[in-house]
């Protein structure tokens, strides 16, 4: 599976489950809207008051699960950061293109935008026999 094929898979999905851990190692998972950039980075917004945001302040490692229909799924592990400057504007542009109503949250005082860079991906197609499983480790 190529990076382009993974990008096209991600473009088909606008939601993911994201998992983080707090400072004591307690897990937290949430459904989030995501937009994908050509480099396979994911963009999402969240409240600075959310548990995921607080967790990411002390540990930027995240795991996401994307897709579940038709027995196709992508496990995605990476590092989250808050983009700034031109990277923030580019990230928001992609996110607003995917979720036009998200522009309303831009004015909220506690809205944060997160950019997740992939480190490891595992694509699984359980609809074929034998299942198609492709793992990819990405350079930092």
C-alpha positions as CSV (number, residue, x, y, z in Angstrom):
1,X,0.0,0.0,0.0
2,X,1.4,3.4,-1.0
3,X,1.3,6.7,1.0
4,X,-1.1,7.9,-1.7
5,X,-3.5,5.0,-1.1
6,X,-3.4,5.7,2.6
7,X,-4.1,9.3,2.0
8,X,-7.1,8.4,-0.2
9,X,-8.4,6.1,2.6
10,X,-8.0,8.8,5.1
11,X,-9.9,11.3,2.9
12,X,-12.9,9.0,2.9
13,X,-13.2,9.2,6.7
14,X,-13.9,12.4,8.6
15,X,-14.0,10.9,12.2
16,X,-11.6,8.9,14.3
17,X,-11.3,7.7,17.8
18,X,-8.3,9.3,19.5
19,X,-6.6,7.9,22.6
20,X,-4.4,9.8,25.0
21,X,-3.1,9.1,28.6
22,X,-2.9,11.4,31.5
23,X,0.1,12.0,33.7
24,X,-0.8,9.0,35.9
25,X,-1.2,6.7,32.8
26,X,-5.0,6.6,32.8
27,X,-6.3,6.3,29.3
28,X,-8.9,8.6,27.7
29,X,-10.5,8.1,24.3
30,X,-12.8,10.4,22.3
31,X,-14.5,10.6,18.9
32,X,-13.1,13.5,16.9
33,X,-13.5,15.1,13.5
34,X,-10.3,14.9,11.5
35,X,-9.0,16.3,8.2
36,X,-6.0,14.8,6.5
37,X,-3.1,16.6,4.8
38,X,-1.1,15.1,1.9
39,X,1.7,14.1,4.2
40,X,-0.8,12.0,6.2
41,X,-0.9,14.4,9.0
42,X,-4.3,14.8,10.7
43,X,-5.8,18.0,11.9
44,X,-8.5,18.3,14.6
45,X,-9.8,20.9,16.9
46,X,-10.6,20.6,20.6
47,X,-11.3,22.6,23.7
48,X,-8.3,23.6,25.9
49,X,-10.6,22.4,28.7
50,X,-10.9,18.9,27.4
51,X,-9.1,15.9,28.9
52,X,-7.4,15.1,25.6
53,X,-5.9,18.6,25.4
54,X,-4.6,18.5,29.0
55,X,-3.2,15.0,28.4
56,X,-1.4,16.1,25.3
57,X,0.3,18.9,27.2
58,X,2.3,16.3,29.2
59,X,2.4,13.5,26.6
60,X,2.0,14.3,22.9
61,X,1.8,10.6,21.9
62,X,-1.6,9.6,20.5
63,X,-3.2,6.6,18.9
64,X,-6.2,6.8,16.6
65,X,-8.5,4.3,14.9
66,X,-10.0,5.4,11.6
67,X,-12.6,3.5,9.7
68,X,-14.6,0.5,10.6
69,X,-17.1,0.1,7.8
70,X,-16.7,-2.7,5.4
71,X,-14.1,-4.3,7.8
72,X,-11.5,-1.8,6.8
73,X,-9.5,0.1,9.5
74,X,-6.4,2.1,10.0
75,X,-4.5,2.2,13.3
76,X,-2.5,5.4,13.4
77,X,0.1,6.4,16.0
78,X,1.8,9.7,16.1
79,X,2.8,12.9,17.9
80,X,0.4,15.8,18.4
81,X,1.4,19.4,18.5
82,X,-0.3,22.8,18.3
83,X,0.8,24.3,15.0
84,X,1.7,28.0,14.8
85,X,2.2,30.6,12.0
86,X,1.8,29.4,8.5
87,X,1.4,25.7,9.6
88,X,-1.5,26.7,11.8
89,X,-3.2,28.6,8.9
90,X,-2.6,25.7,6.5
91,X,-4.0,23.2,9.1
92,X,-7.1,25.3,9.7
93,X,-7.7,25.8,6.0
94,X,-7.8,22.0,5.5
95,X,-10.0,21.5,8.6
96,X,-12.5,24.2,7.6
97,X,-12.7,22.7,4.1
98,X,-13.7,19.4,5.7
99,X,-15.9,20.9,8.4
100,X,-17.2,24.3,7.3
101,X,-19.2,24.7,10.6
102,X,-16.0,24.5,12.6
103,X,-15.3,28.1,11.7
104,X,-17.9,29.0,14.4
105,X,-15.6,27.5,17.0
106,X,-12.7,29.5,15.9
107,X,-14.0,32.5,17.8
108,X,-14.4,30.5,21.0
109,X,-11.7,31.5,23.5
110,X,-10.7,27.9,24.4
111,X,-10.5,26.4,20.9
112,X,-7.2,24.7,20.1
113,X,-6.0,23.1,16.8
114,X,-3.9,20.0,16.9
115,X,-1.7,18.6,14.1
116,X,-0.8,14.9,14.4
117,X,2.2,13.6,12.6
118,X,2.2,9.9,11.9
119,X,4.9,7.6,13.2
120,X,3.3,4.2,12.6
121,X,0.3,3.0,10.6
122,X,-1.4,-0.4,10.3
123,X,-4.0,-0.8,7.6
124,X,-6.3,-3.8,7.8
125,X,-8.8,-5.2,5.3
126,X,-10.6,-8.0,7.0
127,X,-13.1,-8.3,4.1
128,X,-10.7,-10.5,2.1
129,X,-9.2,-13.9,2.8
130,X,-6.6,-13.9,4.0
131,X,-6.9,-10.5,5.6
132,X,-4.7,-7.8,4.0
133,X,-2.5,-6.2,6.7
134,X,0.0,-3.5,5.9
135,X,2.2,-1.8,8.5
136,X,4.3,1.3,7.9
137,X,6.8,3.0,10.1
138,X,7.4,6.7,9.2
139,X,10.4,8.7,9.8
140,X,10.2,11.7,12.2
